[in-house]
């Protein structure tokens, strides 16, 4: 899938739109302590993004969703529910933090570093011959993102 952007898009205008959108979201949720939730479990993703994820999952029907950065488990629970609607698929979600995640038959929680060779190898083996969707939401640093992009 390729994202096509009109060549006439004004990058400054796009950045200003995103800043406003993110600012509005932060004011609406974070400062108001009203984090979005899925089936009662906190999600730290933009609600609009979750809606777009549901469309991507429905249209592409992935066999496997790899999520780096589980946090509270709300988005992995959401992904599991979306796969359940499709009637197939598994979510593998990786996080360094140990917690009591929400249970779902289509979600496998992995404790550890998303770029460790053992975890990358396990996920690559699980991915063979499958339609895969990757969502990276672990540590938001250039180093981590580059390592995850290289690994997956």
C-alpha positions as CSV (number, residue, x, y, z in Angstrom):
1,X,0.0,0.0,0.0
2,X,1.4,3.4,-1.0
3,X,0.4,6.7,0.4
4,X,0.1,9.3,-2.3
5,X,0.3,12.9,-1.4
6,X,-0.7,15.7,-3.8
7,X,2.5,17.5,-4.9
8,X,0.7,20.9,-4.3
9,X,0.3,20.2,-0.6
10,X,1.7,23.1,1.5
11,X,3.9,21.5,4.1
12,X,3.7,24.4,6.4
13,X,-0.1,24.3,6.2
14,X,0.0,20.5,6.9
15,X,2.3,21.0,9.9
16,X,0.0,23.7,11.3
17,X,-3.0,21.5,10.9
18,X,-1.3,18.6,12.7
19,X,-0.1,20.9,15.5
20,X,-3.6,22.2,16.0
21,X,-5.1,18.7,15.8
22,X,-2.6,17.3,18.3
23,X,-3.0,20.4,20.6
24,X,-6.8,20.0,20.5
25,X,-6.5,16.3,21.3
26,X,-4.1,17.0,24.3
27,X,-6.4,19.7,25.7
28,X,-9.4,17.5,25.3
29,X,-8.0,14.3,26.8
30,X,-4.6,14.5,28.6
31,X,-5.2,17.6,30.6
32,X,-8.8,16.7,31.2
33,X,-7.7,13.3,32.3
34,X,-10.1,11.7,29.9
35,X,-8.0,9.2,28.0
36,X,-9.8,7.3,25.3
37,X,-10.6,3.7,26.3
38,X,-11.6,0.5,24.5
39,X,-13.8,-1.8,26.5
40,X,-12.6,0.0,29.6
41,X,-8.8,-0.2,28.8
42,X,-6.9,3.0,28.3
43,X,-5.5,3.7,24.8
44,X,-2.8,6.3,24.1
45,X,-3.5,6.6,20.4
46,X,-5.5,9.3,18.6
47,X,-9.1,8.2,18.4
48,X,-9.1,9.2,14.7
49,X,-6.1,6.8,14.2
50,X,-8.0,4.0,15.8
51,X,-10.9,4.5,13.3
52,X,-8.4,4.5,10.4
53,X,-6.8,1.3,11.8
54,X,-10.2,-0.4,11.8
55,X,-10.6,0.5,8.1
56,X,-7.1,-0.8,7.2
57,X,-7.7,-4.1,9.2
58,X,-11.2,-4.6,7.6
59,X,-9.9,-3.9,4.0
60,X,-6.6,-5.8,4.2
61,X,-7.7,-8.7,6.6
62,X,-4.2,-9.2,8.0
63,X,-3.2,-12.6,9.4
64,X,-0.9,-11.0,11.8
65,X,-0.7,-7.6,13.5
66,X,2.7,-6.7,15.1
67,X,2.5,-3.9,17.7
68,X,5.5,-2.5,19.4
69,X,4.7,-0.6,22.5
70,X,1.8,-2.3,24.3
71,X,1.5,0.3,27.1
72,X,-1.9,-0.4,28.8
73,X,-3.1,-3.0,26.2
74,X,-6.1,-1.0,24.9
75,X,-5.0,-0.8,21.3
76,X,-4.0,-4.5,21.3
77,X,-7.4,-5.4,22.6
78,X,-9.0,-3.2,19.9
79,X,-6.8,-4.9,17.2
80,X,-7.9,-8.3,18.6
81,X,-11.5,-7.3,18.4
82,X,-11.1,-6.1,14.8
83,X,-9.4,-9.4,13.8
84,X,-12.3,-11.3,15.5
85,X,-14.7,-9.4,13.2
86,X,-12.6,-10.6,10.3
87,X,-12.8,-14.1,11.6
88,X,-9.0,-14.6,11.5
89,X,-5.7,-13.3,12.7
90,X,-3.4,-12.8,15.7
91,X,-1.9,-9.7,17.4
92,X,1.7,-10.0,18.7
93,X,2.3,-7.0,20.9
94,X,5.7,-6.3,22.5
95,X,6.6,-4.1,25.5
96,X,9.4,-3.9,28.0
97,X,7.0,-3.2,30.8
98,X,5.5,-6.1,32.7
99,X,1.8,-5.5,33.6
100,X,-1.5,-7.3,33.9
101,X,-2.8,-7.0,30.3
102,X,-6.4,-7.5,29.2
103,X,-7.0,-11.1,27.9
104,X,-8.0,-11.8,24.4
105,X,-7.9,-15.0,22.4
106,X,-6.3,-13.2,19.4
107,X,-3.6,-11.3,21.3
108,X,-0.2,-12.6,22.4
109,X,1.7,-10.4,24.8
110,X,5.5,-10.6,24.6
111,X,7.7,-9.1,27.3
112,X,11.0,-7.6,26.1
113,X,12.8,-5.3,23.8
114,X,11.0,-5.1,20.4
115,X,14.4,-5.1,18.6
116,X,16.1,-7.9,20.5
117,X,17.3,-10.6,18.1
118,X,15.2,-13.3,19.9
119,X,12.0,-11.4,19.6
120,X,12.6,-10.3,16.0
121,X,13.4,-13.8,15.0
122,X,10.3,-15.2,16.7
123,X,8.1,-12.6,15.0
124,X,9.7,-13.2,11.6
125,X,9.1,-17.0,12.0
126,X,5.4,-16.3,12.9
127,X,5.2,-14.0,9.8
128,X,6.2,-16.4,7.2
129,X,3.6,-16.7,4.4
130,X,1.2,-14.2,6.2
131,X,-0.3,-10.9,5.5
132,X,1.2,-8.7,8.1
133,X,0.4,-5.2,9.5
134,X,3.0,-3.4,11.7
135,X,2.2,-0.6,14.1
136,X,5.2,0.9,15.9
137,X,4.4,2.8,19.0
138,X,7.1,2.0,21.5
139,X,9.8,4.6,22.4
140,X,9.4,7.7,20.2
141,X,13.0,8.3,19.5
142,X,14.8,8.4,16.2
143,X,17.2,5.6,17.4
144,X,14.4,3.2,18.4
145,X,12.3,3.9,15.4
146,X,15.2,3.3,13.0
147,X,16.1,0.1,14.9
148,X,12.5,-1.1,14.6
149,X,12.3,-0.2,10.9
150,X,15.5,-2.1,10.2
151,X,14.4,-5.1,12.2
152,X,10.9,-5.5,10.7
